[in-house]
Amino acid sequence: MVLSDYVTTFGQDLLKRYGERVHKITINAGFTCPNRDGTKGKGGCTFCNNVSFSPNVRQTALITDQLETGRQVIAKRTKAKKFLAYFQAYTNTYADIQYLTDIYEQALSEPDIVGLSIGTRPDCVPNKVLDLLASYKERGYEIWLELGLQSAFDTTLDRINRGHSLAEYQQAIRAAKLRNIPVCTHIIIGLPGEKRQHNLTSLERILELGVDGLKLHPLHIVKHTVLAKQWRQGEYQPLDKLDYITTAVDMIERTPANIIYHRVTATASTEILLTPIWCNEKWSVLNGITTELHRRNSKQGVKA
């Protein structure tokens, strides 16, 4: 009994299409965010830890060096020989087009890199960036645009100081779809002021726009954030593990089987995680989701 028996997972989708394992290698290209640098705000989202952020650091290491480090880590776990370069940290389209071209092509120049996964915000994907990503897809590369929406409710986005609206997400995904760029949307479960129905409605609104992939995250509280202060002051109560598992399974059931789940949970470093502690228990949560789907005799798409 494994998750992929019940859910269309990214790993299994890649395995089916490439005939072998394809792993992501995480890249930190030294980006910032318009919600940090003063363009839209400072300090970022209420849940975001910016301790490691430095406006003077443009790039933490050469892209090729980070890829090699990633290969070595993955080699200890699997025998994967193909990889996606995952530009993950902060807003990975928030720079001039020449810089983006340079760093993306550094990654694509490696013979074992089959494509890119680009994490960004809905308000930071201008046409030039989308055209660039579309050009890579036309060259045969695997391209994913990962949009961090988190919630489809503007009241929630304001509450967490997100700095963008649902309308900007709608505009971004439509522009991406016009160029046949696959989009993976991030949703956070357990945001302040939200209940299960908010998550289900967010999912419904996202699916209406034709998304290709989804990522689910539990909201965890980390050090040096506004959310941590709110929690200490009793203004926010984190979700417990059972509630998260139940909500995640409810969402999975309502997701058409052709939509790819890139992730159904997430973890935080023990060095910065305050609560809930179960957010460190990745396999416990994954097993919990699998077990609940099995208990319900259910799977992805049964209620879509």
Order of alpha helices (4+ residues) and beta strands (2+ residues): alpha-beta-alpha-beta-alpha-beta-alpha-beta-alpha-alpha-beta-alpha-beta-beta-alpha-alpha-beta-beta-alpha
